């Protein structure tokens, strides 16, 4: 039984003890859980400029039983008006991603090789076209996208407020959510002025081994200093331009 389902079962059992003959049940979407997530989403959606560091760990199940954990870390800088930059470390590979509102460039740091694609528009259009045309996911796109801010709740069939805890040294609200396909948990800073997203954990309860993905966030800045040219890639004299690989459906 998932954490969300066990938590909600506990809530229903507690309610049943309130009085003999009472049939009242706890709401499937706890209003405290909903408000906590909505406040965190609003903080991100209202920020025009954002920077954040992140660390991702995700599981791969091999031969139906062995669990292999992969890790990826990075830094993202977003100006909704001007562009996006990401620095991503995946194993021994380092990639830089630049988007200036017109051109998306990805730089392989170790090989000093790069690819470019013409994608005019804003960050939201970048997300869509990178996925549709190249099968590419922008790092932590769902957290930074304005359109996705309400999705955590919209996708949930149940949501429970677990309570206060700590993530590192930060006091945090712990919320657990679930739908038919997935369980996920969210930890949000208890600072009323800055309800920052601290951690996400998703679980696939229908795959043997219950693989998870875990995302940790730090150093949020909703008003970062952005240097001129931060979103434009300038290749070096010896940088090699590569042909963009085809997307999976091609």
N, C-alpha and C positions, 0 to 999 in steps of 0.2 A: 504494500500500500504506500502510495507516495506521501511526502510530507504534507502537501496540500490536502489530500483526501483524509489523512489521519487527523490533521488539525481540525478540519471541518467536522469530521465524525465526532471528535471530542466536544466541539461546540454544540452539536445537536444533542448529544447525550446530556450535557450540562443543562440545556434548556428543558429537557424532558423531566428533570428532577425538580423543576420550579414548583409544580403542583400537579396533583393527580387529576387527570382528565384534560389537562391543557394540551393543545396540539400546536402551539406556536413554535416555529422553527427559526433558527438564525438565518439571516439573509445570505443568499449565495455569494453576493458581492458585498463584503463588509464595507460600510460607508467610511470607516476610518482608513481602511486599506486604499479605497478609491481616492479619498482626499489626499492621502500621502503621495500617491503616484502622480496625481494630477498636478500637485504643487511642484514636484520635481520636473515634470514635463513642461510646465509653464515657464520655469526658470530658464530652461534651454531654448524653448521656442521664442522667448522674448529677447534673447541675447543675439545681437547682430554679429558680434565677433566672439569667437570661442577658441581656447586652446586647452588641451588635456593630454596627459600621458596615460597609457593603457597597457595592460598585460593580459594575454589570452592563453588559456590552456584548454585543449579539447581532446576528447578520447576517440580512438579508432579501435573497433573490435575486430580482432583477427581470428579467423577460423572458428567464429562463433563463441570464443571463450577468452582469448588473450586480449587484455586491454593495453593499448599503446597510447601514451599521452604525448601530444605535440604542443609546442609553445610558440607564441609569437608576441612581440612587444613593439611599442612604437609611440609616436607623438603625432597629434593632429592639430592643425591650425586652420580655422575656418573664418572667412569673412563672407557673409551671405551676399554682400554687394560686389566684392572684388575677386574672390577665388578660394582655393583650398590647397593645402600642402600636407603631406604625410611622410613620416620617416618610419620605415617598417623593417624590423629585424626578424627573420624567420630562419632559425637554425644558423647556418653559416652564411646566409645570403642577406644582403641589405638592399632595400629598394627605397627610392625617393619618388614621390608622386606630386606633380605640379599641375595645377589647373588655374588658368588666368581668366576664365570666362569665355575663352575661345578655343584654346588648345590644351589637351590633356597630354602630358609627357610622363613617362615612367623611366627612371634611371636605375640601371643595375650598377651599383657603386663598385663592386669588386671587379667587374669586367669593363667598367666605364663604357657601357653600351646603353642605348636608349631607343624608345619607340615614341611616336607622336600620333595623335589623332585629332582631327578637327571636330570639336563638339561645342558649338556656340550655345550660350544660355547661362543659366544659373546653377547653383549646387544641386537643386532638385532635378533639373534636366540632365546634369552629369550622372547622377545616380541611375536614372532610367536608361540612358543610352549606353553607358558603360556596361550595364547588365545585358540589355537587349542585343546590342551589336557585337560585344566582345566577350560576353560571359564573365565579366569582371565585377567583383564586389568592391566598392569603396570601403576602406577600413572604418569600422564603427558607424557606418552610414545611418543605421536605424536610430541610433542615439541622437545624432546631430540633425536629422531630417525633421523639418517642421511638420510635415504631413504624417509622420509616424508617431508623434507624441502621444496620441490617445490610443495607439494600437495595443499597448500592453493590456489595457482594460477591455478594449473592444474584442480582443481575441480570447479573453478569459471567460470561462463558464462559472468558475468559483474563484473567490479571492478572500484571503484571511489576513488579518493583522496579527502577527505573532507577538510583537512587543518591542521593547527597547533592548539593544545589545551594543556591542562595540565592534567596529571594524578597524583594526589597528588601535589607534588611540582616540578614534572619533566615535562619539555617541551616535547611534544609528537606529532608524526604524527598520524593522524586518517585516516584509510582506511576502506571502506565498500565494501563487496563482496557478490555475490549472485549466486545461481544456481536454478534449478527447485525445489529442495527439501528444500533448507535452505538459510537463510541469515546469514551472520556473519560479525563482525566488529573486527578490530585489531588496537591496539594502540602500537606504537613503539617509543622508545626514540629518540629524535631529536639530540642526541649526535652523531656526525659523526664517532667518534672513537669507540663508543659502542652502536650500534643500538639495544638495548635490547628490548625484548618483554615485555610489561608492563601489557597488559590486552587483553582478548579475550571475545567476547560475541556472542553466537550463538542463533538464533531464528528459531523455526519451525512455518512457517506461515500457515501451512495447518491443524494444530491441534487447536481446539477451546481453547481459552485462550492464544494462542501464547506462549507456554512454552519456557523458555530461560535457557541456562547455561552460567555462568560467571566465568572466571578464572582470578585471579589477581596474578601477580608475583612480588617478591621483593628480594633484596639481591643477585642478580646474581653475581657469581664469576667464571670466566673462567680459573682460575688457583688456585683452592682451595688447601689447605694443607690437605693431606689424611694420616691419621694415619695408622700404620701397623695393619692389622686385621680388618679394618673398614667394610669389605664386608663379613666377616665370622661370622656366628652365633655360640655362645658357650652357650649351655643350662646350667642352674643351676642344682644343685643337686636335687632339688625338681620339676624341670620343667617336665611337662607331654607331651609326644609325642603323637599326635593325628593322626588318619588316614585321609589322604587328601580326602575331599569330591569329589564326582563324578561331572564331568562337566554336564551342562544342557542336552546335547544330549545323555548322558549315563543314 
